[in-house]
Amino acid sequence: MTLYDIPLRTLSGEPTTLGELRGKALLIVNVASKCGLTNQYTGLEALQERYAARGFSVVGFPCNQFGGQEPGSAEEIQTFCSTSYGVTFPMMAKIEVNGPDRHPLYTELVATADAEGEAGDIQWNFEKFLLDPAGKPVARFRPATTPEDDAVVGAIEAVLPA
């Protein structure tokens, strides 16, 4: 099984997988609507707009495990993301990224080390994982690293398929 095969649900509840995005560079991000880092949606959407035509997509995974900062229903999350930030990238159903109920996708992702060589649990909302077009995790960026950071942009540009 690859990351492409792990069952997911869209924010609207439809079954899907990352296989729908096979061949693209993906930035997987656990997101929250009521967090001090929520304004990172602006940078994530800017990346989506800048690189989508070149084979890139952000994929958002709402998570309520950090300070209860994503308490809303799927409909509330969708409305917030579209009206507040104009989000066009795919949003998945709310999941858990740490602990005994950690989603299988994140069970795989947390094995990826960050620039300091640290792997393990997600620290907070807006932790980012870059997958190359073959679906392999190639970089991990901690929550304080913004989407506009040169390290994020450079890593994305290095793996774009087109």
C-alpha positions as CSV (number, residue, x, y, z in Angstrom):
1,M,0.0,0.0,0.0
2,T,1.2,3.5,-0.8
3,L,0.0,6.9,0.5
4,Y,-2.1,7.0,-2.7
5,D,-4.1,4.0,-1.6
6,I,-5.1,5.1,2.0
7,P,-8.8,5.7,2.1
8,L,-9.9,9.3,2.8
9,R,-13.1,11.3,2.8
10,T,-13.6,14.7,1.3
11,L,-14.9,17.4,3.4
12,S,-18.3,16.7,1.9
13,G,-18.1,13.1,3.0
14,E,-17.3,11.4,-0.3
15,P,-14.8,8.6,-0.4
16,T,-11.5,9.4,-2.1
17,T,-7.7,8.8,-1.9
18,L,-4.6,10.8,-2.7
19,G,-4.5,8.6,-5.8
20,E,-6.9,11.2,-7.4
21,L,-3.9,13.6,-7.3
22,R,-1.3,11.0,-8.5
23,G,1.5,12.6,-10.5
24,K,1.3,16.0,-8.7
25,A,3.5,17.4,-6.0
26,L,1.3,17.7,-2.9
27,L,1.6,19.8,0.3
28,I,-0.4,18.0,3.0
29,V,-1.4,20.3,5.8
30,N,-3.4,19.8,9.0
31,V,-5.5,23.0,9.3
32,A,-7.8,24.8,11.8
33,S,-10.2,27.7,11.5
34,K,-9.7,29.3,15.0
35,C,-5.9,29.2,15.4
36,G,-3.3,31.9,15.6
37,L,-1.8,30.4,12.4
38,T,-5.1,30.3,10.5
39,N,-3.9,33.2,8.3
40,Q,-1.6,30.6,6.7
41,Y,-4.6,29.8,4.6
42,T,-3.7,32.9,2.6
43,G,-0.2,31.6,1.8
44,L,-1.5,28.1,1.1
45,E,-4.0,29.4,-1.4
46,A,-1.3,31.6,-3.0
47,L,0.8,28.5,-3.5
48,Q,-2.2,26.7,-5.0
49,E,-2.8,29.5,-7.4
50,R,0.9,29.9,-8.3
51,Y,1.7,26.2,-8.9
52,A,-1.5,24.3,-9.7
53,A,-1.0,24.6,-13.5
54,R,2.5,23.1,-13.0
55,G,1.2,19.9,-11.3
56,F,0.9,20.9,-7.6
57,S,-1.9,20.9,-5.0
58,V,-2.3,21.7,-1.4
59,V,-4.5,19.2,0.5
60,G,-6.1,20.4,3.7
61,F,-6.9,18.1,6.6
62,P,-9.0,19.8,9.3
63,C,-8.0,18.7,12.8
64,N,-9.5,19.6,16.2
65,Q,-6.7,18.1,18.4
66,F,-4.8,21.3,19.1
67,G,-6.7,23.6,21.6
68,G,-10.1,22.7,20.1
69,Q,-9.4,25.1,17.3
70,E,-11.4,23.3,14.6
71,P,-14.7,22.7,16.3
72,G,-17.0,23.3,13.3
73,S,-19.0,20.9,11.2
74,A,-17.9,20.1,7.6
75,E,-20.3,22.7,6.3
76,E,-19.0,25.4,8.7
77,I,-15.4,24.6,7.7
78,Q,-16.2,24.7,4.0
79,T,-18.0,28.1,4.4
80,F,-15.2,29.5,6.5
81,C,-12.5,28.4,4.1
82,S,-14.3,29.6,1.0
83,T,-15.6,33.0,2.3
84,S,-12.6,34.0,4.5
85,Y,-9.7,32.7,2.4
86,G,-11.1,31.8,-1.0
87,V,-9.7,28.2,-0.7
88,T,-9.8,26.3,-3.9
89,F,-7.5,23.4,-2.9
90,P,-9.0,20.0,-1.8
91,M,-10.2,19.8,1.8
92,M,-10.6,16.5,3.4
93,A,-12.9,15.4,6.3
94,K,-11.7,16.2,9.8
95,I,-9.2,13.7,11.2
96,E,-6.9,13.1,14.1
97,V,-3.2,13.4,13.4
98,N,-1.8,12.2,16.8
99,G,-2.7,9.6,19.4
100,P,-4.4,6.3,19.3
101,D,-7.0,7.4,16.7
102,R,-4.4,8.9,14.4
103,H,-5.5,8.6,10.7
104,P,-3.4,6.0,8.8
105,L,-2.2,8.7,6.4
106,Y,-0.6,10.6,9.3
107,T,0.8,7.3,10.8
108,E,2.9,7.2,7.6
109,L,3.6,11.0,7.4
110,V,4.9,11.4,11.0
111,A,7.9,9.1,10.1
112,T,9.2,11.9,7.9
113,A,11.8,14.1,9.6
114,D,12.0,17.9,9.4
115,A,15.0,19.9,8.5
116,E,16.5,19.3,12.0
117,G,16.1,15.5,11.6
118,E,13.2,15.3,14.0
119,A,10.3,13.0,13.1
120,G,7.3,12.0,15.3
121,D,4.1,13.6,16.4
122,I,2.5,16.7,14.8
123,Q,3.4,19.7,16.9
124,W,0.4,21.9,16.2
125,N,-2.0,23.1,13.4
126,F,-0.5,23.9,10.0
127,E,2.3,21.3,10.0
128,K,3.2,20.7,6.3
129,F,4.4,17.6,4.4
130,L,5.6,17.8,0.8
131,L,5.1,14.7,-1.4
132,D,6.8,14.4,-4.7
133,P,4.8,13.4,-7.8
134,A,5.5,9.7,-7.0
135,G,3.7,10.1,-3.6
136,K,6.9,10.0,-1.5
137,P,7.3,12.4,1.4
138,V,10.3,14.6,0.7
139,A,10.1,17.4,3.2
140,R,8.4,18.3,6.5
141,F,7.8,21.9,7.7
142,R,6.8,22.7,11.2
143,P,3.8,24.9,12.0
144,A,5.8,28.2,12.4
145,T,7.2,27.8,8.9
146,T,4.9,29.8,6.7
147,P,3.8,28.7,3.2
148,E,5.7,31.7,1.7
149,D,9.0,30.7,3.4
150,D,11.8,30.3,0.9
151,A,12.5,26.7,2.2
152,V,8.8,25.7,1.4
153,V,8.8,27.4,-2.0
154,G,12.2,26.0,-3.0
155,A,11.2,22.5,-2.0
156,I,8.0,22.7,-4.0
157,E,9.8,24.1,-7.1
158,A,12.4,21.3,-6.8
159,V,9.7,18.5,-7.2
160,L,7.2,20.1,-9.6
161,P,6.5,17.6,-12.4
162,A,5.9,20.3,-15.1
